[in-house]
C-alpha cells in the first residue's frame, strides 16, 4: 500500500485518482479481516487503475513531439 501511494504521488496526482486509491485502501481495511481475497482484489484493481491512468515515457514523448510539430505549423494527419 505504501508503494501504491508513492507511485500515485509520483505518476498522477489527479484528484480522482487520489480519491480512488484512498477508497481502495479504506475498503481493503474493512474487508481485510473477513474477506482477504476480496481485499486483495481491491488493491489489484487500484493498481491496474493507477497504471492505466499514468502515461508512459513513450506516450509522453509522442505527445510532446506532436505538440511541437503542431506549434511549427506542420500537419499531423491528412486525408488520403
PDB file of N, CA, C and O in Angstrom, chain B, residues numbered from 101:
ATOM      1  N   UNK B 101       0.834  -1.187   0.000  1.00  0.00           N
ATOM      2  CA  UNK B 101       0.000   0.000   0.000  1.00  0.00           C
ATOM      3  C   UNK B 101       0.876   1.248   0.000  1.00  0.00           C
ATOM      4  O   UNK B 101       0.551   2.238  -0.655  1.00  0.00           O
ATOM      5  N   UNK B 102       1.978   1.202   0.727  1.00  0.00           N
ATOM      6  CA  UNK B 102       2.890   2.344   0.727  1.00  0.00           C
ATOM      7  C   UNK B 102       3.464   2.567  -0.667  1.00  0.00           C
ATOM      8  O   UNK B 102       3.611   3.707  -1.107  1.00  0.00           O
ATOM      9  N   UNK B 103       3.784   1.491  -1.354  1.00  0.00           N
ATOM     10  CA  UNK B 103       4.318   1.601  -2.712  1.00  0.00           C
ATOM     11  C   UNK B 103       3.280   2.197  -3.650  1.00  0.00           C
ATOM     12  O   UNK B 103       3.607   3.052  -4.473  1.00  0.00           O
ATOM     13  N   UNK B 104       2.033   1.756  -3.533  1.00  0.00           N
ATOM     14  CA  UNK B 104       0.963   2.334  -4.366  1.00  0.00           C
ATOM     15  C   UNK B 104       0.825   3.831  -4.111  1.00  0.00           C
ATOM     16  O   UNK B 104       0.671   4.617  -5.047  1.00  0.00           O
ATOM     17  N   UNK B 105       0.880   4.218  -2.846  1.00  0.00           N
ATOM     18  CA  UNK B 105       0.787   5.635  -2.511  1.00  0.00           C
ATOM     19  C   UNK B 105       1.920   6.440  -3.118  1.00  0.00           C
ATOM     20  O   UNK B 105       1.700   7.530  -3.648  1.00  0.00           O
ATOM     21  N   UNK B 106       3.133   5.907  -3.043  1.00  0.00           N
ATOM     22  CA  UNK B 106       4.293   6.605  -3.623  1.00  0.00           C
ATOM     23  C   UNK B 106       4.163   6.718  -5.140  1.00  0.00           C
ATOM     24  O   UNK B 106       4.444   7.766  -5.721  1.00  0.00           O
ATOM     25  N   UNK B 107       3.735   5.627  -5.771  1.00  0.00           N
ATOM     26  CA  UNK B 107       3.569   5.655  -7.224  1.00  0.00           C
ATOM     27  C   UNK B 107       2.499   6.648  -7.640  1.00  0.00           C
ATOM     28  O   UNK B 107       2.659   7.363  -8.629  1.00  0.00           O
ATOM     29  N   UNK B 108       1.418   6.693  -6.894  1.00  0.00           N
ATOM     30  CA  UNK B 108       0.342   7.628  -7.216  1.00  0.00           C
ATOM     31  C   UNK B 108       0.859   9.057  -7.156  1.00  0.00           C
ATOM     32  O   UNK B 108       0.570   9.863  -8.041  1.00  0.00           O
ATOM     33  N   UNK B 109       1.619   9.370  -6.123  1.00  0.00           N
ATOM     34  CA  UNK B 109       2.129  10.728  -5.982  1.00  0.00           C
ATOM     35  C   UNK B 109       3.166  11.058  -7.046  1.00  0.00           C
ATOM     36  O   UNK B 109       3.273  12.203  -7.485  1.00  0.00           O
ATOM     37  N   UNK B 110       3.934  10.045  -7.461  1.00  0.00           N
ATOM     38  CA  UNK B 110       4.956  10.287  -8.472  1.00  0.00           C
ATOM     39  C   UNK B 110       4.358  10.399  -9.866  1.00  0.00           C
ATOM     40  O   UNK B 110       4.790  11.235 -10.659  1.00  0.00           O
ATOM     41  N   UNK B 111       3.374   9.569 -10.171  1.00  0.00           N
ATOM     42  CA  UNK B 111       2.877   9.472 -11.539  1.00  0.00           C
ATOM     43  C   UNK B 111       1.658  10.321 -11.840  1.00  0.00           C
ATOM     44  O   UNK B 111       1.541  10.869 -12.936  1.00  0.00           O
ATOM     45  N   UNK B 112       0.756  10.437 -10.893  1.00  0.00           N
ATOM     46  CA  UNK B 112      -0.512  11.085 -11.226  1.00  0.00           C
ATOM     47  C   UNK B 112      -1.168  11.601  -9.949  1.00  0.00           C
ATOM     48  O   UNK B 112      -1.670  10.817  -9.143  1.00  0.00           O
ATOM     49  N   UNK B 113      -1.163  12.891  -9.771  1.00  0.00           N
ATOM     50  CA  UNK B 113      -1.759  13.484  -8.576  1.00  0.00           C
ATOM     51  C   UNK B 113      -3.161  14.013  -8.834  1.00  0.00           C
ATOM     52  O   UNK B 113      -3.649  14.873  -8.102  1.00  0.00           O
ATOM     53  N   UNK B 114      -3.798  13.509  -9.856  1.00  0.00           N
ATOM     54  CA  UNK B 114      -5.154  13.916 -10.195  1.00  0.00           C
ATOM     55  C   UNK B 114      -6.102  13.633  -9.026  1.00  0.00           C
ATOM     56  O   UNK B 114      -5.996  12.598  -8.368  1.00  0.00           O
ATOM     57  N   UNK B 115      -7.013  14.548  -8.781  1.00  0.00           N
ATOM     58  CA  UNK B 115      -7.933  14.438  -7.644  1.00  0.00           C
ATOM     59  C   UNK B 115      -8.689  13.119  -7.637  1.00  0.00           C
ATOM     60  O   UNK B 115      -8.820  12.481  -6.593  1.00  0.00           O
ATOM     61  N   UNK B 116      -9.189  12.707  -8.801  1.00  0.00           N
ATOM     62  CA  UNK B 116      -9.988  11.487  -8.862  1.00  0.00           C
ATOM     63  C   UNK B 116      -9.142  10.239  -8.620  1.00  0.00           C
ATOM     64  O   UNK B 116      -9.621   9.265  -8.038  1.00  0.00           O
ATOM     65  N   UNK B 117      -7.908  10.266  -9.056  1.00  0.00           N
ATOM     66  CA  UNK B 117      -7.023   9.134  -8.797  1.00  0.00           C
ATOM     67  C   UNK B 117      -6.739   9.030  -7.297  1.00  0.00           C
ATOM     68  O   UNK B 117      -6.731   7.932  -6.741  1.00  0.00           O
ATOM     69  N   UNK B 118      -6.510  10.152  -6.655  1.00  0.00           N
ATOM     70  CA  UNK B 118      -6.289  10.163  -5.204  1.00  0.00           C
ATOM     71  C   UNK B 118      -7.514   9.603  -4.488  1.00  0.00           C
ATOM     72  O   UNK B 118      -7.385   8.800  -3.564  1.00  0.00           O
ATOM     73  N   UNK B 119      -8.699  10.026  -4.911  1.00  0.00           N
ATOM     74  CA  UNK B 119      -9.933   9.513  -4.310  1.00  0.00           C
ATOM     75  C   UNK B 119     -10.059   8.005  -4.496  1.00  0.00           C
ATOM     76  O   UNK B 119     -10.440   7.291  -3.568  1.00  0.00           O
ATOM     77  N   UNK B 120      -9.740   7.525  -5.686  1.00  0.00           N
ATOM     78  CA  UNK B 120      -9.876   6.104  -5.976  1.00  0.00           C
ATOM     79  C   UNK B 120      -8.919   5.281  -5.111  1.00  0.00           C
ATOM     80  O   UNK B 120      -9.314   4.254  -4.560  1.00  0.00           O
ATOM     81  N   UNK B 121      -7.687   5.716  -4.988  1.00  0.00           N
ATOM     82  CA  UNK B 121      -6.710   4.986  -4.175  1.00  0.00           C
ATOM     83  C   UNK B 121      -7.116   5.030  -2.702  1.00  0.00           C
ATOM     84  O   UNK B 121      -7.033   4.020  -2.004  1.00  0.00           O
ATOM     85  N   UNK B 122      -7.548   6.179  -2.239  1.00  0.00           N
ATOM     86  CA  UNK B 122      -7.996   6.301  -0.847  1.00  0.00           C
ATOM     87  C   UNK B 122      -9.179   5.364  -0.567  1.00  0.00           C
ATOM     88  O   UNK B 122      -9.213   4.698   0.468  1.00  0.00           O
ATOM     89  N   UNK B 123     -10.132   5.316  -1.475  1.00  0.00           N
ATOM     90  CA  UNK B 123     -11.293   4.450  -1.298  1.00  0.00           C
ATOM     91  C   UNK B 123     -10.881   2.974  -1.297  1.00  0.00           C
ATOM     92  O   UNK B 123     -11.401   2.182  -0.510  1.00  0.00           O
ATOM     93  N   UNK B 124      -9.957   2.612  -2.170  1.00  0.00           N
ATOM     94  CA  UNK B 124      -9.490   1.223  -2.213  1.00  0.00           C
ATOM     95  C   UNK B 124      -8.806   0.849  -0.905  1.00  0.00           C
ATOM     96  O   UNK B 124      -9.005  -0.256  -0.399  1.00  0.00           O
ATOM     97  N   UNK B 125      -8.004   1.754  -0.349  1.00  0.00           N
ATOM     98  CA  UNK B 125      -7.332   1.473   0.924  1.00  0.00           C
ATOM     99  C   UNK B 125      -8.345   1.295   2.054  1.00  0.00           C
ATOM    100  O   UNK B 125      -8.206   0.392   2.878  1.00  0.00           O
ATOM    101  N   UNK B 126      -9.362   2.157   2.092  1.00  0.00           N
ATOM    102  CA  UNK B 126     -10.382   2.039   3.140  1.00  0.00           C
ATOM    103  C   UNK B 126     -11.147   0.728   3.021  1.00  0.00           C
ATOM    104  O   UNK B 126     -11.388   0.049   4.018  1.00  0.00           O
ATOM    105  N   UNK B 127     -11.528   0.377   1.796  1.00  0.00           N
ATOM    106  CA  UNK B 127     -12.244  -0.873   1.582  1.00  0.00           C
ATOM    107  C   UNK B 127     -11.361  -2.076   1.920  1.00  0.00           C
ATOM    108  O   UNK B 127     -11.846  -3.080   2.443  1.00  0.00           O
ATOM    109  N   UNK B 128     -10.085  -1.974   1.624  1.00  0.00           N
ATOM    110  CA  UNK B 128      -9.149  -3.045   1.956  1.00  0.00           C
ATOM    111  C   UNK B 128      -9.149  -3.298   3.463  1.00  0.00           C
ATOM    112  O   UNK B 128      -9.224  -4.441   3.914  1.00  0.00           O
ATOM    113  N   UNK B 129      -9.066  -2.216   4.231  1.00  0.00           N
ATOM    114  CA  UNK B 129      -9.078  -2.374   5.684  1.00  0.00           C
ATOM    115  C   UNK B 129     -10.401  -2.938   6.193  1.00  0.00           C
ATOM    116  O   UNK B 129     -10.418  -3.747   7.121  1.00  0.00           O
ATOM    117  N   UNK B 130     -11.500  -2.515   5.594  1.00  0.00           N
ATOM    118  CA  UNK B 130     -12.805  -3.006   6.028  1.00  0.00           C
ATOM    119  C   UNK B 130     -13.006  -4.489   5.703  1.00  0.00           C
ATOM    120  O   UNK B 130     -13.592  -5.228   6.494  1.00  0.00           O
ATOM    121  N   UNK B 131     -12.523  -4.913   4.550  1.00  0.00           N
ATOM    122  CA  UNK B 131     -12.707  -6.306   4.136  1.00  0.00           C
ATOM    123  C   UNK B 131     -11.590  -7.231   4.590  1.00  0.00           C
ATOM    124  O   UNK B 131     -11.763  -8.449   4.624  1.00  0.00           O
ATOM    125  N   UNK B 132     -10.460  -6.666   4.935  1.00  0.00           N
ATOM    126  CA  UNK B 132      -9.250  -7.441   5.189  1.00  0.00           C
ATOM    127  C   UNK B 132      -9.389  -8.580   6.162  1.00  0.00           C
ATOM    128  O   UNK B 132      -8.821  -9.647   5.928  1.00  0.00           O
ATOM    129  N   UNK B 133     -10.112  -8.407   7.235  1.00  0.00           N
ATOM    130  CA  UNK B 133     -10.210  -9.445   8.257  1.00  0.00           C
ATOM    131  C   UNK B 133     -11.233 -10.519   7.895  1.00  0.00           C
ATOM    132  O   UNK B 133     -11.049 -11.692   8.221  1.00  0.00           O
ATOM    133  N   UNK B 134     -12.299 -10.121   7.229  1.00  0.00           N
ATOM    134  CA  UNK B 134     -13.361 -11.087   6.957  1.00  0.00           C
ATOM    135  C   UNK B 134     -13.295 -11.692   5.556  1.00  0.00           C
ATOM    136  O   UNK B 134     -13.781 -12.801   5.333  1.00  0.00           O
ATOM    137  N   UNK B 135     -12.703 -10.977   4.627  1.00  0.00           N
ATOM    138  CA  UNK B 135     -12.712 -11.445   3.236  1.00  0.00           C
ATOM    139  C   UNK B 135     -11.387 -11.068   2.566  1.00  0.00           C
ATOM    140  O   UNK B 135     -11.323 -10.120   1.783  1.00  0.00           O
ATOM    141  N   UNK B 136     -10.333 -11.824   2.887  1.00  0.00           N
ATOM    142  CA  UNK B 136      -8.982 -11.481   2.415  1.00  0.00           C
ATOM    143  C   UNK B 136      -8.863 -11.436   0.899  1.00  0.00           C
ATOM    144  O   UNK B 136      -8.243 -10.522   0.356  1.00  0.00           O
ATOM    145  N   UNK B 137      -9.447 -12.407   0.207  1.00  0.00           N
ATOM    146  CA  UNK B 137      -9.317 -12.432  -1.249  1.00  0.00           C
ATOM    147  C   UNK B 137      -9.949 -11.193  -1.881  1.00  0.00           C
ATOM    148  O   UNK B 137      -9.371 -10.595  -2.788  1.00  0.00           O
ATOM    149  N   UNK B 138     -11.114 -10.814  -1.411  1.00  0.00           N
ATOM    150  CA  UNK B 138     -11.755  -9.600  -1.910  1.00  0.00           C
ATOM    151  C   UNK B 138     -10.937  -8.357  -1.611  1.00  0.00           C
ATOM    152  O   UNK B 138     -10.877  -7.434  -2.423  1.00  0.00           O
ATOM    153  N   UNK B 139     -10.307  -8.334  -0.444  1.00  0.00           N
ATOM    154  CA  UNK B 139      -9.468  -7.195  -0.072  1.00  0.00           C
ATOM    155  C   UNK B 139      -8.268  -7.083  -1.013  1.00  0.00           C
ATOM    156  O   UNK B 139      -7.916  -5.986  -1.446  1.00  0.00           O
ATOM    157  N   UNK B 140      -7.647  -8.210  -1.325  1.00  0.00           N
ATOM    158  CA  UNK B 140      -6.522  -8.189  -2.256  1.00  0.00           C
ATOM    159  C   UNK B 140      -6.969  -7.756  -3.650  1.00  0.00           C
ATOM    160  O   UNK B 140      -6.254  -7.033  -4.344  1.00  0.00           O
ATOM    161  N   UNK B 141      -8.152  -8.200  -4.050  1.00  0.00           N
ATOM    162  CA  UNK B 141      -8.669  -7.797  -5.361  1.00  0.00           C
ATOM    163  C   UNK B 141      -8.853  -6.281  -5.448  1.00  0.00           C
ATOM    164  O   UNK B 141      -8.664  -5.694  -6.513  1.00  0.00           O
ATOM    165  N   UNK B 142      -9.213  -5.658  -4.351  1.00  0.00           N
ATOM    166  CA  UNK B 142      -9.343  -4.197  -4.340  1.00  0.00           C
ATOM    167  C   UNK B 142      -8.001  -3.528  -4.616  1.00  0.00           C
ATOM    168  O   UNK B 142      -7.922  -2.574  -5.390  1.00  0.00           O
ATOM    169  N   UNK B 143      -6.957  -4.030  -3.982  1.00  0.00           N
ATOM    170  CA  UNK B 143      -5.630  -3.449  -4.217  1.00  0.00           C
ATOM    171  C   UNK B 143      -5.145  -3.721  -5.641  1.00  0.00           C
ATOM    172  O   UNK B 143      -4.489  -2.873  -6.247  1.00  0.00           O
ATOM    173  N   UNK B 144      -5.463  -4.889  -6.169  1.00  0.00           N
ATOM    174  CA  UNK B 144      -5.095  -5.194  -7.549  1.00  0.00           C
ATOM    175  C   UNK B 144      -5.830  -4.253  -8.503  1.00  0.00           C
ATOM    176  O   UNK B 144      -5.239  -3.733  -9.449  1.00  0.00           O
ATOM    177  N   UNK B 145      -7.114  -4.041  -8.249  1.00  0.00           N
ATOM    178  CA  UNK B 145      -7.891  -3.129  -9.092  1.00  0.00           C
ATOM    179  C   UNK B 145      -7.339  -1.711  -9.007  1.00  0.00           C
ATOM    180  O   UNK B 145      -7.251  -1.017 -10.020  1.00  0.00           O
ATOM    181  N   UNK B 146      -6.970  -1.281  -7.818  1.00  0.00           N
ATOM    182  CA  UNK B 146      -6.403   0.066  -7.652  1.00  0.00           C
ATOM    183  C   UNK B 146      -5.082   0.190  -8.401  1.00  0.00           C
ATOM    184  O   UNK B 146      -4.801   1.225  -9.005  1.00  0.00           O
ATOM    185  N   UNK B 147      -4.280  -0.854  -8.362  1.00  0.00           N
ATOM    186  CA  UNK B 147      -3.001  -0.851  -9.077  1.00  0.00           C
ATOM    187  C   UNK B 147      -3.223  -0.763 -10.583  1.00  0.00           C
ATOM    188  O   UNK B 147      -2.543  -0.006 -11.276  1.00  0.00           O
ATOM    189  N   UNK B 148      -4.170  -1.536 -11.077  1.00  0.00           N
ATOM    190  CA  UNK B 148      -4.469  -1.514 -12.515  1.00  0.00           C
ATOM    191  C   UNK B 148      -5.021  -0.160 -12.945  1.00  0.00           C
ATOM    192  O   UNK B 148      -4.685   0.337 -14.020  1.00  0.00           O
ATOM    193  N   UNK B 149      -5.863   0.433 -12.113  1.00  0.00           N
ATOM    194  CA  UNK B 149      -6.424   1.754 -12.407  1.00  0.00           C
ATOM    195  C   UNK B 149      -5.304   2.787 -12.484  1.00  0.00           C
ATOM    196  O   UNK B 149      -5.260   3.606 -13.402  1.00  0.00           O
ATOM    197  N   UNK B 150      -4.402   2.737 -11.506  1.00  0.00           N
ATOM    198  CA  UNK B 150      -3.290   3.688 -11.476  1.00  0.00           C
ATOM    199  C   UNK B 150      -2.403   3.503 -12.704  1.00  0.00           C
ATOM    200  O   UNK B 150      -1.991   4.483 -13.324  1.00  0.00           O
ATOM    201  N   UNK B 151      -2.111   2.270 -13.053  1.00  0.00           N
ATOM    202  CA  UNK B 151      -1.277   2.004 -14.225  1.00  0.00           C
ATOM    203  C   UNK B 151      -1.947   2.498 -15.507  1.00  0.00           C
ATOM    204  O   UNK B 151      -1.278   3.016 -16.401  1.00  0.00           O
ATOM    205  N   UNK B 152      -3.239   2.342 -15.594  1.00  0.00           N
ATOM    206  CA  UNK B 152      -3.957   2.771 -16.800  1.00  0.00           C
ATOM    207  C   UNK B 152      -4.013   4.284 -16.939  1.00  0.00           C
ATOM    208  O   UNK B 152      -4.147   4.805 -18.047  1.00  0.00           O
ATOM    209  N   UNK B 153      -3.911   4.991 -15.816  1.00  0.00           N
ATOM    210  CA  UNK B 153      -4.024   6.442 -15.856  1.00  0.00           C
ATOM    211  C   UNK B 153      -2.695   7.166 -15.709  1.00  0.00           C
ATOM    212  O   UNK B 153      -2.671   8.389 -15.574  1.00  0.00           O
ATOM    213  N   UNK B 154      -1.600   6.434 -15.734  1.00  0.00           N
ATOM    214  CA  UNK B 154      -0.276   7.040 -15.656  1.00  0.00           C
ATOM    215  C   UNK B 154       0.376   6.911 -17.034  1.00  0.00           C
ATOM    216  O   UNK B 154       0.595   5.797 -17.509  1.00  0.00           O
ATOM    217  N   UNK B 155       0.680   8.014 -17.665  1.00  0.00           N
ATOM    218  CA  UNK B 155       1.263   7.936 -19.010  1.00  0.00           C
ATOM    219  C   UNK B 155       2.664   7.325 -18.968  1.00  0.00           C
ATOM    220  O   UNK B 155       3.421   7.524 -18.017  1.00  0.00           O
ATOM    221  N   UNK B 156       2.984   6.586 -20.013  1.00  0.00           N
ATOM    222  CA  UNK B 156       4.328   6.017 -20.115  1.00  0.00           C
ATOM    223  C   UNK B 156       5.284   7.071 -20.648  1.00  0.00           C
ATOM    224  O   UNK B 156       4.855   8.091 -21.187  1.00  0.00           O
ATOM    225  N   UNK B 157       6.559   6.827 -20.499  1.00  0.00           N
ATOM    226  CA  UNK B 157       7.551   7.759 -21.035  1.00  0.00           C
ATOM    227  C   UNK B 157       7.399   7.873 -22.551  1.00  0.00           C
ATOM    228  O   UNK B 157       7.566   8.956 -23.112  1.00  0.00           O
ATOM    229  N   UNK B 158       7.082   6.758 -23.214  1.00  0.00           N
ATOM    230  CA  UNK B 158       6.919   6.782 -24.667  1.00  0.00           C
ATOM    231  C   UNK B 158       5.749   7.663 -25.069  1.00  0.00           C
ATOM    232  O   UNK B 158       5.873   8.481 -25.980  1.00  0.00           O
ATOM    233  N   UNK B 159       4.605   7.503 -24.393  1.00  0.00           N
ATOM    234  CA  UNK B 159       3.437   8.306 -24.776  1.00  0.00           C
ATOM    235  C   UNK B 159       3.667   9.782 -24.468  1.00  0.00           C
ATOM    236  O   UNK B 159       3.194  10.647 -25.204  1.00  0.00           O
ATOM    237  N   UNK B 160       4.383  10.076 -23.396  1.00  0.00           N
ATOM    238  CA  UNK B 160       4.692  11.473 -23.101  1.00  0.00           C
ATOM    239  C   UNK B 160       5.556  12.070 -24.203  1.00  0.00           C
ATOM    240  O   UNK B 160       5.311  13.192 -24.648  1.00  0.00           O
ATOM    241  N   UNK B 161       6.569  11.321 -24.647  1.00  0.00           N
ATOM    242  CA  UNK B 161       7.447  11.817 -25.711  1.00  0.00           C
ATOM    243  C   UNK B 161       6.662  12.033 -26.999  1.00  0.00           C
ATOM    244  O   UNK B 161       6.877  13.025 -27.696  1.00  0.00           O
ATOM    245  N   UNK B 162       5.756  11.115 -27.321  1.00  0.00           N
ATOM    246  CA  UNK B 162       4.939  11.268 -28.524  1.00  0.00           C
ATOM    247  C   UNK B 162       4.052  12.500 -28.418  1.00  0.00           C
ATOM    248  O   UNK B 162       3.885  13.227 -29.398  1.00  0.00           O
ATOM    249  N   UNK B 163       3.482  12.744 -27.246  1.00  0.00           N
ATOM    250  CA  UNK B 163       2.628  13.915 -27.048  1.00  0.00           C
ATOM    251  C   UNK B 163       3.427  15.195 -27.239  1.00  0.00           C
ATOM    252  O   UNK B 163       2.966  16.121 -27.906  1.00  0.00           O
ATOM    253  N   UNK B 164       4.616  15.254 -26.662  1.00  0.00           N
ATOM    254  CA  UNK B 164       5.463  16.444 -26.803  1.00  0.00           C
ATOM    255  C   UNK B 164       5.881  16.654 -28.252  1.00  0.00           C
ATOM    256  O   UNK B 164       5.894  17.782 -28.746  1.00  0.00           O
ATOM    257  N   UNK B 165       6.221  15.560 -28.930  1.00  0.00           N
ATOM    258  CA  UNK B 165       6.633  15.660 -30.330  1.00  0.00           C
ATOM    259  C   UNK B 165       5.486  16.172 -31.198  1.00  0.00           C
ATOM    260  O   UNK B 165       5.698  17.024 -32.060  1.00  0.00           O
ATOM    261  N   UNK B 166       4.284  15.666 -30.979  1.00  0.00           N
ATOM    262  CA  UNK B 166       3.125  16.126 -31.754  1.00  0.00           C
ATOM    263  C   UNK B 166       2.820  17.592 -31.457  1.00  0.00           C
ATOM    264  O   UNK B 166       2.508  18.353 -32.373  1.00  0.00           O
ATOM    265  N   UNK B 167       2.905  17.994 -30.195  1.00  0.00           N
ATOM    266  CA  UNK B 167       2.654  19.389 -29.839  1.00  0.00           C
ATOM    267  C   UNK B 167       3.674  20.304 -30.511  1.00  0.00           C
ATOM    268  O   UNK B 167       3.323  21.385 -30.982  1.00  0.00           O
ATOM    269  N   UNK B 168       4.919  19.879 -30.556  1.00  0.00           N
ATOM    270  CA  UNK B 168       5.969  20.686 -31.185  1.00  0.00           C
ATOM    271  C   UNK B 168       5.722  20.817 -32.684  1.00  0.00           C
ATOM    272  O   UNK B 168       5.874  21.898 -33.253  1.00  0.00           O
ATOM    273  N   UNK B 169       5.342  19.714 -33.319  1.00  0.00           N
ATOM    274  CA  UNK B 169       5.056  19.753 -34.744  1.00  0.00           C
ATOM    275  C   UNK B 169       3.870  20.663 -35.045  1.00  0.00           C
ATOM    276  O   UNK B 169       3.893  21.407 -36.025  1.00  0.00           O
ATOM    277  N   UNK B 170       2.834  20.609 -34.210  1.00  0.00           N
ATOM    278  CA  UNK B 170       1.683  21.497 -34.391  1.00  0.00           C
ATOM    279  C   UNK B 170       2.089  22.946 -34.192  1.00  0.00           C
ATOM    280  O   UNK B 170       1.637  23.832 -34.917  1.00  0.00           O
ATOM    281  N   UNK B 171       2.937  23.183 -33.214  1.00  0.00           N
ATOM    282  CA  UNK B 171       3.428  24.541 -32.941  1.00  0.00           C
ATOM    283  C   UNK B 171       4.166  25.100 -34.157  1.00  0.00           C
ATOM    284  O   UNK B 171       4.069  26.293 -34.446  1.00  0.00           O
ATOM    285  N   UNK B 172       4.896  24.250 -34.864  1.00  0.00           N
ATOM    286  CA  UNK B 172       5.634  24.692 -36.049  1.00  0.00           C
ATOM    287  C   UNK B 172       4.729  24.812 -37.272  1.00  0.00           C
ATOM    288  O   UNK B 172       5.179  25.243 -38.334  1.00  0.00           O
ATOM    289  N   UNK B 173       3.448  24.432 -37.131  1.00  0.00           N
ATOM    290  CA  UNK B 173       2.502  24.552 -38.235  1.00  0.00           C
ATOM    291  C   UNK B 173       2.424  23.325 -39.122  1.00  0.00           C
ATOM    292  O   UNK B 173       1.777  23.357 -40.169  1.00  0.00           O
ATOM    293  N   UNK B 174       3.070  22.253 -38.721  1.00  0.00           N
ATOM    294  CA  UNK B 174       3.013  21.030 -39.518  1.00  0.00           C
ATOM    295  C   UNK B 174       1.643  20.377 -39.391  1.00  0.00           C
ATOM    296  O   UNK B 174       0.938  20.550 -38.397  1.00  0.00           O
ATOM    297  N   UNK B 175       1.292  19.630 -40.417  1.00  0.00           N
ATOM    298  CA  UNK B 175       0.068  18.841 -40.385  1.00  0.00           C
ATOM    299  C   UNK B 175       0.404  17.444 -39.914  1.00  0.00           C
ATOM    300  O   UNK B 175       1.349  16.827 -40.405  1.00  0.00           O
ATOM    301  N   UNK B 176      -0.361  16.948 -38.972  1.00  0.00           N
ATOM    302  CA  UNK B 176      -0.090  15.626 -38.438  1.00  0.00           C
ATOM    303  C   UNK B 176      -0.809  14.550 -39.224  1.00  0.00           C
ATOM    304  O   UNK B 176      -0.238  13.500 -39.520  1.00  0.00           O
ATOM    305  N   UNK B 177      -2.042  14.807 -39.557  1.00  0.00           N
ATOM    306  CA  UNK B 177      -2.859  13.803 -40.251  1.00  0.00           C
ATOM    307  C   UNK B 177      -3.567  14.493 -41.409  1.00  0.00           C
ATOM    308  O   UNK B 177      -4.164  15.559 -41.258  1.00  0.00           O
ATOM    309  N   UNK B 178      -3.481  13.863 -42.548  1.00  0.00           N
ATOM    310  CA  UNK B 178      -4.153  14.402 -43.725  1.00  0.00           C
ATOM    311  C   UNK B 178      -4.994  13.309 -44.355  1.00  0.00           C
ATOM    312  O   UNK B 178      -4.645  12.129 -44.310  1.00  0.00           O
ATOM    313  N   UNK B 179      -6.120  13.724 -44.948  1.00  0.00           N
ATOM    314  CA  UNK B 179      -6.962  12.769 -45.661  1.00  0.00           C
ATOM    315  C   UNK B 179      -6.259  12.310 -46.916  1.00  0.00           C
ATOM    316  O   UNK B 179      -5.627  13.102 -47.616  1.00  0.00           O
ATOM    317  N   UNK B 180      -6.375  11.006 -47.201  1.00  0.00           N
ATOM    318  CA  UNK B 180      -5.671  10.434 -48.349  1.00  0.00           C
ATOM    319  C   UNK B 180      -6.387  10.554 -49.584  1.00  0.00           C
ATOM    320  O   UNK B 180      -5.902  10.111 -50.625  1.00  0.00           O
TER     321      UNK B 180
END
